[in-house]
Amino acid sequence: MGKPVNNRVMLRRRPEGLPKKTDFEWRTEGVPRPGDGQVLLRNIYLSLDPAIRGWMSPAENSYQPPIEIGEVMRGVTVGRVEETNNANFAVGDYVMGLNGWEQYSISNGQGFISKIPPHLDLPLSNFLGVLGTTGLTAYFGLLEIGGPKKGETVLVSAAAGAVGSIVGQIAQIKGCKTVGIAGGKEKCERLKTVFGFDETIDYKASGSIEEKIRSSCPAGIDIYFDNVGGEILDGALNCLADGARVVMCGAISTYNDETPTTGPSNLWQLLVHNARMEGFIVSKFVSEFPNAISQLGRWVSEGRLQHCEEFVDGLENAPDAFLRLFDGSHSGKLIVNLGRL
């Protein structure tokens, strides 16, 4: 075997609208060595998430600084500690953290990084999906921001996606009626047969999205978990119940807009219905991750939480796979397999 190298995907230029393969650059370097207090991680799986698109733009006032031109693309990975100069990590530990689109990463063991609990005995890839930032986003967004109560109606956009499908199932566990919005008959059918949603709305079918929501939620929406923004958010705001909570998780429908997006036209509905709208970043809850992961793991082990993972082999295929997040051609959590366990 030859000497190990560190293959990396860098940001070559900032996308204009939908990202293109030419916005990325492949680079091969030597494997870095950890300094004082650092660890060397060999990344095994890489998570592809819509939020990365925002990090590729020169946006200001964001929760993450933009990826600079010539820097490695940023992403959440699951990796193994190969070398350590940090007393909190041992060689052989598996960790989840915010690293890069690369085969090896250096971490100081602080910030958004946590050990994977071995007692759960579940596949490592789950710690990017149902037990990782995806599941944790659904968990804290619904339970901490939404505060569901038994008998309430929960509407979820992008419900067939990795986050949305978990939101709906947790809402069911809490005794809520669940309505999922997805694009196309196949995805809507999967919401019912695989993820157990009570009702579905196909936003691609003809007709007013607002009228479809109103028909599925005749008593109004108690919690709207918003992953898309745009027209669907506008429609949902017109169908709120008194005391409703709107959980702002994402706005994927606007991420590739080349001109500033006009805001929702009817935020005054929050006033009319004594409702509130609140955004959140999952890293706010990092100190609570261990308990949440344990609970999510129990639900998975008990068969109460179904999840779907789609794997793409090879770091070189990450750019193409990333673009699939924006055309709806993937199923569930999209993960790049970087190499051996």
Contacts in CASP RR format, 6 or more apart in sequence:
PFRMAT RR
TARGET T0000
AUTHOR 0000-0000-0000
METHOD contacts of the structure
MODEL  1
MGKPVNNRVMLRRRPEGLPKKTDFEWRTEGVPRPGDGQVLLRNIYLSLDP
AIRGWMSPAENSYQPPIEIGEVMRGVTVGRVEETNNANFAVGDYVMGLNG
WEQYSISNGQGFISKIPPHLDLPLSNFLGVLGTTGLTAYFGLLEIGGPKK
GETVLVSAAAGAVGSIVGQIAQIKGCKTVGIAGGKEKCERLKTVFGFDET
IDYKASGSIEEKIRSSCPAGIDIYFDNVGGEILDGALNCLADGARVVMCG
AISTYNDETPTTGPSNLWQLLVHNARMEGFIVSKFVSEFPNAISQLGRWV
SEGRLQHCEEFVDGLENAPDAFLRLFDGSHSGKLIVNLGRL
4 30 0 8 1.000
4 31 0 8 1.000
4 104 0 8 1.000
5 28 0 8 1.000
5 29 0 8 1.000
5 30 0 8 1.000
5 31 0 8 1.000
5 103 0 8 1.000
6 28 0 8 1.000
6 29 0 8 1.000
6 30 0 8 1.000
6 31 0 8 1.000
6 32 0 8 1.000
6 102 0 8 1.000
6 103 0 8 1.000
6 104 0 8 1.000
7 26 0 8 1.000
7 27 0 8 1.000
7 28 0 8 1.000
7 102 0 8 1.000
7 103 0 8 1.000
7 315 0 8 1.000
7 316 0 8 1.000
8 26 0 8 1.000
8 27 0 8 1.000
8 28 0 8 1.000
8 29 0 8 1.000
8 72 0 8 1.000
8 100 0 8 1.000
8 101 0 8 1.000
8 102 0 8 1.000
8 103 0 8 1.000
9 24 0 8 1.000
9 25 0 8 1.000
9 26 0 8 1.000
9 27 0 8 1.000
9 72 0 8 1.000
9 73 0 8 1.000
9 101 0 8 1.000
9 102 0 8 1.000
9 315 0 8 1.000
9 318 0 8 1.000
9 319 0 8 1.000
10 24 0 8 1.000
10 25 0 8 1.000
10 26 0 8 1.000
10 27 0 8 1.000
10 70 0 8 1.000
10 71 0 8 1.000
10 72 0 8 1.000
10 73 0 8 1.000
11 23 0 8 1.000
11 24 0 8 1.000
11 25 0 8 1.000
11 56 0 8 1.000
11 67 0 8 1.000
11 68 0 8 1.000
11 69 0 8 1.000
11 70 0 8 1.000
11 71 0 8 1.000
11 72 0 8 1.000
11 73 0 8 1.000
12 22 0 8 1.000
12 23 0 8 1.000
12 24 0 8 1.000
12 25 0 8 1.000
12 69 0 8 1.000
12 70 0 8 1.000
13 22 0 8 1.000
13 23 0 8 1.000
13 69 0 8 1.000
14 23 0 8 1.000
14 56 0 8 1.000
14 57 0 8 1.000
14 58 0 8 1.000
14 69 0 8 1.000
15 23 0 8 1.000
15 53 0 8 1.000
15 56 0 8 1.000
15 57 0 8 1.000
15 256 0 8 1.000
16 258 0 8 1.000
17 256 0 8 1.000
17 257 0 8 1.000
17 258 0 8 1.000
18 256 0 8 1.000
18 323 0 8 1.000
18 326 0 8 1.000
19 53 0 8 1.000
19 56 0 8 1.000
19 256 0 8 1.000
19 319 0 8 1.000
19 322 0 8 1.000
19 323 0 8 1.000
21 319 0 8 1.000
21 320 0 8 1.000
21 323 0 8 1.000
23 56 0 8 1.000
23 319 0 8 1.000
24 73 0 8 1.000
24 319 0 8 1.000
25 70 0 8 1.000
26 316 0 8 1.000
31 40 0 8 1.000
31 104 0 8 1.000
32 40 0 8 1.000
32 104 0 8 1.000
32 106 0 8 1.000
33 40 0 8 1.000
33 83 0 8 1.000
34 40 0 8 1.000
34 83 0 8 1.000
34 84 0 8 1.000
34 85 0 8 1.000
34 86 0 8 1.000
34 106 0 8 1.000
35 85 0 8 1.000
35 106 0 8 1.000
36 85 0 8 1.000
37 85 0 8 1.000
37 86 0 8 1.000
37 108 0 8 1.000
37 109 0 8 1.000
38 85 0 8 1.000
38 86 0 8 1.000
38 106 0 8 1.000
38 107 0 8 1.000
38 108 0 8 1.000
38 109 0 8 1.000
39 81 0 8 1.000
39 83 0 8 1.000
39 84 0 8 1.000
39 85 0 8 1.000
39 86 0 8 1.000
39 89 0 8 1.000
39 106 0 8 1.000
39 107 0 8 1.000
39 108 0 8 1.000
39 109 0 8 1.000
40 81 0 8 1.000
40 82 0 8 1.000
40 83 0 8 1.000
40 84 0 8 1.000
40 104 0 8 1.000
40 105 0 8 1.000
40 106 0 8 1.000
41 77 0 8 1.000
41 79 0 8 1.000
41 80 0 8 1.000
41 81 0 8 1.000
41 82 0 8 1.000
41 95 0 8 1.000
41 99 0 8 1.000
41 104 0 8 1.000
41 105 0 8 1.000
41 106 0 8 1.000
41 107 0 8 1.000
42 79 0 8 1.000
42 80 0 8 1.000
42 82 0 8 1.000
42 103 0 8 1.000
42 104 0 8 1.000
43 77 0 8 1.000
43 78 0 8 1.000
43 79 0 8 1.000
43 99 0 8 1.000
43 100 0 8 1.000
43 102 0 8 1.000
43 103 0 8 1.000
43 104 0 8 1.000
43 105 0 8 1.000
43 338 0 8 1.000
44 77 0 8 1.000
44 78 0 8 1.000
44 79 0 8 1.000
44 80 0 8 1.000
44 124 0 8 1.000
44 337 0 8 1.000
44 338 0 8 1.000
44 339 0 8 1.000
44 340 0 8 1.000
44 341 0 8 1.000
45 77 0 8 1.000
45 78 0 8 1.000
45 79 0 8 1.000
45 124 0 8 1.000
45 125 0 8 1.000
45 128 0 8 1.000
45 335 0 8 1.000
45 336 0 8 1.000
45 337 0 8 1.000
45 338 0 8 1.000
46 75 0 8 1.000
46 76 0 8 1.000
46 77 0 8 1.000
46 100 0 8 1.000
46 101 0 8 1.000
46 128 0 8 1.000
46 315 0 8 1.000
46 318 0 8 1.000
46 335 0 8 1.000
46 336 0 8 1.000
46 338 0 8 1.000
47 75 0 8 1.000
47 76 0 8 1.000
47 77 0 8 1.000
47 128 0 8 1.000
47 129 0 8 1.000
47 133 0 8 1.000
47 134 0 8 1.000
47 333 0 8 1.000
47 334 0 8 1.000
47 335 0 8 1.000
48 312 0 8 1.000
48 318 0 8 1.000
48 321 0 8 1.000
48 322 0 8 1.000
48 325 0 8 1.000
48 334 0 8 1.000
48 335 0 8 1.000
48 336 0 8 1.000
49 75 0 8 1.000
49 76 0 8 1.000
49 133 0 8 1.000
49 134 0 8 1.000
49 325 0 8 1.000
50 250 0 8 1.000
50 252 0 8 1.000
50 255 0 8 1.000
50 325 0 8 1.000
50 326 0 8 1.000
51 64 0 8 1.000
51 250 0 8 1.000
52 73 0 8 1.000
52 74 0 8 1.000
52 75 0 8 1.000
52 322 0 8 1.000
53 255 0 8 1.000
53 256 0 8 1.000
53 325 0 8 1.000
53 326 0 8 1.000
54 62 0 8 1.000
54 66 0 8 1.000
54 255 0 8 1.000
55 62 0 8 1.000
55 64 0 8 1.000
55 66 0 8 1.000
55 67 0 8 1.000
55 74 0 8 1.000
56 66 0 8 1.000
56 67 0 8 1.000
56 73 0 8 1.000
57 66 0 8 1.000
58 66 0 8 1.000
59 66 0 8 1.000
63 281 0 8 1.000
63 283 0 8 1.000
64 74 0 8 1.000
67 73 0 8 1.000
67 74 0 8 1.000
72 100 0 8 1.000
72 101 0 8 1.000
72 102 0 8 1.000
73 100 0 8 1.000
73 101 0 8 1.000
73 318 0 8 1.000
74 98 0 8 1.000
74 99 0 8 1.000
74 100 0 8 1.000
74 101 0 8 1.000
75 98 0 8 1.000
75 99 0 8 1.000
75 100 0 8 1.000
75 101 0 8 1.000
76 96 0 8 1.000
76 97 0 8 1.000
76 98 0 8 1.000
76 99 0 8 1.000
76 112 0 8 1.000
76 128 0 8 1.000
76 132 0 8 1.000
76 133 0 8 1.000
77 96 0 8 1.000
77 97 0 8 1.000
77 99 0 8 1.000
77 100 0 8 1.000
77 105 0 8 1.000
77 128 0 8 1.000
77 338 0 8 1.000
78 94 0 8 1.000
78 95 0 8 1.000
78 96 0 8 1.000
78 97 0 8 1.000
78 116 0 8 1.000
78 124 0 8 1.000
78 125 0 8 1.000
78 127 0 8 1.000
78 128 0 8 1.000
79 94 0 8 1.000
79 95 0 8 1.000
79 96 0 8 1.000
79 124 0 8 1.000
80 92 0 8 1.000
80 93 0 8 1.000
80 94 0 8 1.000
80 95 0 8 1.000
80 341 0 8 1.000
81 89 0 8 1.000
81 90 0 8 1.000
81 91 0 8 1.000
81 92 0 8 1.000
81 93 0 8 1.000
81 94 0 8 1.000
81 95 0 8 1.000
82 91 0 8 1.000
82 92 0 8 1.000
82 104 0 8 1.000
83 91 0 8 1.000
84 90 0 8 1.000
84 91 0 8 1.000
86 108 0 8 1.000
86 109 0 8 1.000
88 109 0 8 1.000
89 95 0 8 1.000
89 109 0 8 1.000
89 115 0 8 1.000
93 115 0 8 1.000
93 116 0 8 1.000
94 115 0 8 1.000
94 116 0 8 1.000
94 118 0 8 1.000
94 124 0 8 1.000
94 127 0 8 1.000
95 107 0 8 1.000
95 113 0 8 1.000
95 114 0 8 1.000
95 115 0 8 1.000
95 116 0 8 1.000
96 113 0 8 1.000
96 114 0 8 1.000
96 116 0 8 1.000
96 127 0 8 1.000
96 128 0 8 1.000
96 132 0 8 1.000
96 133 0 8 1.000
97 107 0 8 1.000
97 112 0 8 1.000
97 113 0 8 1.000
97 114 0 8 1.000
98 111 0 8 1.000
98 112 0 8 1.000
98 113 0 8 1.000
99 105 0 8 1.000
99 107 0 8 1.000
101 315 0 8 1.000
101 318 0 8 1.000
102 315 0 8 1.000
103 315 0 8 1.000
103 338 0 8 1.000
103 339 0 8 1.000
107 113 0 8 1.000
111 286 0 8 1.000
112 283 0 8 1.000
112 286 0 8 1.000
114 286 0 8 1.000
114 289 0 8 1.000
114 290 0 8 1.000
116 124 0 8 1.000
116 127 0 8 1.000
117 290 0 8 1.000
117 293 0 8 1.000
117 294 0 8 1.000
120 131 0 8 1.000
120 293 0 8 1.000
120 294 0 8 1.000
120 297 0 8 1.000
120 301 0 8 1.000
122 131 0 8 1.000
122 297 0 8 1.000
122 300 0 8 1.000
122 301 0 8 1.000
124 341 0 8 1.000
125 309 0 8 1.000
125 311 0 8 1.000
125 335 0 8 1.000
126 132 0 8 1.000
126 300 0 8 1.000
126 307 0 8 1.000
126 309 0 8 1.000
127 293 0 8 1.000
128 134 0 8 1.000
128 333 0 8 1.000
128 335 0 8 1.000
129 135 0 8 1.000
129 162 0 8 1.000
129 307 0 8 1.000
129 309 0 8 1.000
129 333 0 8 1.000
129 335 0 8 1.000
130 166 0 8 1.000
130 296 0 8 1.000
130 297 0 8 1.000
130 300 0 8 1.000
130 305 0 8 1.000
130 307 0 8 1.000
130 333 0 8 1.000
131 293 0 8 1.000
131 296 0 8 1.000
131 297 0 8 1.000
131 300 0 8 1.000
132 293 0 8 1.000
133 282 0 8 1.000
134 162 0 8 1.000
134 163 0 8 1.000
134 166 0 8 1.000
134 333 0 8 1.000
135 162 0 8 1.000
135 163 0 8 1.000
135 166 0 8 1.000
135 296 0 8 1.000
136 282 0 8 1.000
136 285 0 8 1.000
136 289 0 8 1.000
136 292 0 8 1.000
136 293 0 8 1.000
136 296 0 8 1.000
137 163 0 8 1.000
137 249 0 8 1.000
137 282 0 8 1.000
138 163 0 8 1.000
138 164 0 8 1.000
138 166 0 8 1.000
138 167 0 8 1.000
138 168 0 8 1.000
138 170 0 8 1.000
139 166 0 8 1.000
139 170 0 8 1.000
139 292 0 8 1.000
139 295 0 8 1.000
139 296 0 8 1.000
140 280 0 8 1.000
140 282 0 8 1.000
140 284 0 8 1.000
140 285 0 8 1.000
140 288 0 8 1.000
140 292 0 8 1.000
141 167 0 8 1.000
141 225 0 8 1.000
141 247 0 8 1.000
141 249 0 8 1.000
141 280 0 8 1.000
141 282 0 8 1.000
142 148 0 8 1.000
142 154 0 8 1.000
142 167 0 8 1.000
142 168 0 8 1.000
142 170 0 8 1.000
142 171 0 8 1.000
142 223 0 8 1.000
142 225 0 8 1.000
142 247 0 8 1.000
143 170 0 8 1.000
143 174 0 8 1.000
144 280 0 8 1.000
144 285 0 8 1.000
145 245 0 8 1.000
145 247 0 8 1.000
145 278 0 8 1.000
145 279 0 8 1.000
145 280 0 8 1.000
146 223 0 8 1.000
146 225 0 8 1.000
146 245 0 8 1.000
146 247 0 8 1.000
146 278 0 8 1.000
147 223 0 8 1.000
147 245 0 8 1.000
148 154 0 8 1.000
148 171 0 8 1.000
148 174 0 8 1.000
148 175 0 8 1.000
148 176 0 8 1.000
148 222 0 8 1.000
148 223 0 8 1.000
149 174 0 8 1.000
149 176 0 8 1.000
149 222 0 8 1.000
150 174 0 8 1.000
150 175 0 8 1.000
150 176 0 8 1.000
151 175 0 8 1.000
151 176 0 8 1.000
151 177 0 8 1.000
152 176 0 8 1.000
152 177 0 8 1.000
152 222 0 8 1.000
152 223 0 8 1.000
153 176 0 8 1.000
153 177 0 8 1.000
153 179 0 8 1.000
153 217 0 8 1.000
153 219 0 8 1.000
153 220 0 8 1.000
153 221 0 8 1.000
153 222 0 8 1.000
153 223 0 8 1.000
153 241 0 8 1.000
154 167 0 8 1.000
154 168 0 8 1.000
154 171 0 8 1.000
154 176 0 8 1.000
154 177 0 8 1.000
154 178 0 8 1.000
154 179 0 8 1.000
154 221 0 8 1.000
154 222 0 8 1.000
154 223 0 8 1.000
154 224 0 8 1.000
154 225 0 8 1.000
155 179 0 8 1.000
155 180 0 8 1.000
155 181 0 8 1.000
155 213 0 8 1.000
155 216 0 8 1.000
155 217 0 8 1.000
155 221 0 8 1.000
155 223 0 8 1.000
155 224 0 8 1.000
155 225 0 8 1.000
155 236 0 8 1.000
155 239 0 8 1.000
156 164 0 8 1.000
156 167 0 8 1.000
156 168 0 8 1.000
156 171 0 8 1.000
156 178 0 8 1.000
156 179 0 8 1.000
156 180 0 8 1.000
156 181 0 8 1.000
156 197 0 8 1.000
156 224 0 8 1.000
156 225 0 8 1.000
156 227 0 8 1.000
157 164 0 8 1.000
157 180 0 8 1.000
157 181 0 8 1.000
157 224 0 8 1.000
157 225 0 8 1.000
157 226 0 8 1.000
157 227 0 8 1.000
157 228 0 8 1.000
157 229 0 8 1.000
157 232 0 8 1.000
157 233 0 8 1.000
157 236 0 8 1.000
158 164 0 8 1.000
158 181 0 8 1.000
158 182 0 8 1.000
158 227 0 8 1.000
158 228 0 8 1.000
158 252 0 8 1.000
159 165 0 8 1.000
159 167 0 8 1.000
159 168 0 8 1.000
159 180 0 8 1.000
159 181 0 8 1.000
159 182 0 8 1.000
159 191 0 8 1.000
159 195 0 8 1.000
159 197 0 8 1.000
159 200 0 8 1.000
160 182 0 8 1.000
160 183 0 8 1.000
160 187 0 8 1.000
160 188 0 8 1.000
160 190 0 8 1.000
160 191 0 8 1.000
160 195 0 8 1.000
160 331 0 8 1.000
160 332 0 8 1.000
161 182 0 8 1.000
161 227 0 8 1.000
161 332 0 8 1.000
162 307 0 8 1.000
162 308 0 8 1.000
162 332 0 8 1.000
162 333 0 8 1.000
162 334 0 8 1.000
163 227 0 8 1.000
163 249 0 8 1.000
164 225 0 8 1.000
164 227 0 8 1.000
165 191 0 8 1.000
165 194 0 8 1.000
165 195 0 8 1.000
165 306 0 8 1.000
165 307 0 8 1.000
165 308 0 8 1.000
165 332 0 8 1.000
166 305 0 8 1.000
166 307 0 8 1.000
167 225 0 8 1.000
168 178 0 8 1.000
168 180 0 8 1.000
168 195 0 8 1.000
168 197 0 8 1.000
168 225 0 8 1.000
169 195 0 8 1.000
169 196 0 8 1.000
169 299 0 8 1.000
169 304 0 8 1.000
169 305 0 8 1.000
169 306 0 8 1.000
170 299 0 8 1.000
170 305 0 8 1.000
171 178 0 8 1.000
171 223 0 8 1.000
172 178 0 8 1.000
172 196 0 8 1.000
172 197 0 8 1.000
173 299 0 8 1.000
173 304 0 8 1.000
173 305 0 8 1.000
176 222 0 8 1.000
176 223 0 8 1.000
177 198 0 8 1.000
177 199 0 8 1.000
178 196 0 8 1.000
178 197 0 8 1.000
178 198 0 8 1.000
178 199 0 8 1.000
179 197 0 8 1.000
179 198 0 8 1.000
179 199 0 8 1.000
179 200 0 8 1.000
179 201 0 8 1.000
179 213 0 8 1.000
179 216 0 8 1.000
179 217 0 8 1.000
180 188 0 8 1.000
180 191 0 8 1.000
180 197 0 8 1.000
180 199 0 8 1.000
180 200 0 8 1.000
180 201 0 8 1.000
181 200 0 8 1.000
181 201 0 8 1.000
181 203 0 8 1.000
181 209 0 8 1.000
181 213 0 8 1.000
181 232 0 8 1.000
182 188 0 8 1.000
182 191 0 8 1.000
182 200 0 8 1.000
182 201 0 8 1.000
182 202 0 8 1.000
182 203 0 8 1.000
183 202 0 8 1.000
183 203 0 8 1.000
183 204 0 8 1.000
184 202 0 8 1.000
184 204 0 8 1.000
184 205 0 8 1.000
185 202 0 8 1.000
187 202 0 8 1.000
188 200 0 8 1.000
188 201 0 8 1.000
188 202 0 8 1.000
189 200 0 8 1.000
191 197 0 8 1.000
191 200 0 8 1.000
192 200 0 8 1.000
194 306 0 8 1.000
194 308 0 8 1.000
195 306 0 8 1.000
199 216 0 8 1.000
201 209 0 8 1.000
201 212 0 8 1.000
201 213 0 8 1.000
201 216 0 8 1.000
202 212 0 8 1.000
203 209 0 8 1.000
203 212 0 8 1.000
203 232 0 8 1.000
205 212 0 8 1.000
209 231 0 8 1.000
209 232 0 8 1.000
209 235 0 8 1.000
210 234 0 8 1.000
210 235 0 8 1.000
210 238 0 8 1.000
210 239 0 8 1.000
213 221 0 8 1.000
213 235 0 8 1.000
213 236 0 8 1.000
213 239 0 8 1.000
214 220 0 8 1.000
214 238 0 8 1.000
214 239 0 8 1.000
217 239 0 8 1.000
219 241 0 8 1.000
220 239 0 8 1.000
220 240 0 8 1.000
220 241 0 8 1.000
220 244 0 8 1.000
221 236 0 8 1.000
221 239 0 8 1.000
221 240 0 8 1.000
221 241 0 8 1.000
221 244 0 8 1.000
222 241 0 8 1.000
222 243 0 8 1.000
222 244 0 8 1.000
222 245 0 8 1.000
223 244 0 8 1.000
223 245 0 8 1.000
223 246 0 8 1.000
223 247 0 8 1.000
224 233 0 8 1.000
224 236 0 8 1.000
224 237 0 8 1.000
224 240 0 8 1.000
224 244 0 8 1.000
224 245 0 8 1.000
224 246 0 8 1.000
224 247 0 8 1.000
225 247 0 8 1.000
225 249 0 8 1.000
226 232 0 8 1.000
226 233 0 8 1.000
226 236 0 8 1.000
226 246 0 8 1.000
226 247 0 8 1.000
226 248 0 8 1.000
226 249 0 8 1.000
226 250 0 8 1.000
226 251 0 8 1.000
227 249 0 8 1.000
227 250 0 8 1.000
227 251 0 8 1.000
227 252 0 8 1.000
228 250 0 8 1.000
228 251 0 8 1.000
228 252 0 8 1.000
228 253 0 8 1.000
229 250 0 8 1.000
229 251 0 8 1.000
229 252 0 8 1.000
229 253 0 8 1.000
229 254 0 8 1.000
229 264 0 8 1.000
230 251 0 8 1.000
230 253 0 8 1.000
230 254 0 8 1.000
230 261 0 8 1.000
230 263 0 8 1.000
230 264 0 8 1.000
231 253 0 8 1.000
232 253 0 8 1.000
233 251 0 8 1.000
233 264 0 8 1.000
234 264 0 8 1.000
234 265 0 8 1.000
234 266 0 8 1.000
235 266 0 8 1.000
236 246 0 8 1.000
237 246 0 8 1.000
237 264 0 8 1.000
237 266 0 8 1.000
237 267 0 8 1.000
237 269 0 8 1.000
237 270 0 8 1.000
238 266 0 8 1.000
238 269 0 8 1.000
240 246 0 8 1.000
240 269 0 8 1.000
240 270 0 8 1.000
240 272 0 8 1.000
240 273 0 8 1.000
240 275 0 8 1.000
241 273 0 8 1.000
242 273 0 8 1.000
242 274 0 8 1.000
242 275 0 8 1.000
243 273 0 8 1.000
243 274 0 8 1.000
243 275 0 8 1.000
243 276 0 8 1.000
244 273 0 8 1.000
244 275 0 8 1.000
244 276 0 8 1.000
245 275 0 8 1.000
245 276 0 8 1.000
245 277 0 8 1.000
245 278 0 8 1.000
246 270 0 8 1.000
246 275 0 8 1.000
246 276 0 8 1.000
246 277 0 8 1.000
246 278 0 8 1.000
247 278 0 8 1.000
247 279 0 8 1.000
247 280 0 8 1.000
248 277 0 8 1.000
248 278 0 8 1.000
248 279 0 8 1.000
248 280 0 8 1.000
249 279 0 8 1.000
249 280 0 8 1.000
252 325 0 8 1.000
252 326 0 8 1.000
254 261 0 8 1.000
255 326 0 8 1.000
256 326 0 8 1.000
267 277 0 8 1.000
269 275 0 8 1.000
270 276 0 8 1.000
270 277 0 8 1.000
285 292 0 8 1.000
296 305 0 8 1.000
297 305 0 8 1.000
299 305 0 8 1.000
300 307 0 8 1.000
307 332 0 8 1.000
307 333 0 8 1.000
308 331 0 8 1.000
308 332 0 8 1.000
308 333 0 8 1.000
309 332 0 8 1.000
309 333 0 8 1.000
309 335 0 8 1.000
310 330 0 8 1.000
310 331 0 8 1.000
310 332 0 8 1.000
310 333 0 8 1.000
310 334 0 8 1.000
310 335 0 8 1.000
311 335 0 8 1.000
311 336 0 8 1.000
311 337 0 8 1.000
312 318 0 8 1.000
312 320 0 8 1.000
312 321 0 8 1.000
312 334 0 8 1.000
312 335 0 8 1.000
312 336 0 8 1.000
312 337 0 8 1.000
313 336 0 8 1.000
313 337 0 8 1.000
314 336 0 8 1.000
314 337 0 8 1.000
314 338 0 8 1.000
314 339 0 8 1.000
315 336 0 8 1.000
315 338 0 8 1.000
317 336 0 8 1.000
318 336 0 8 1.000
321 330 0 8 1.000
321 334 0 8 1.000
321 336 0 8 1.000
324 330 0 8 1.000
324 334 0 8 1.000
325 334 0 8 1.000
END
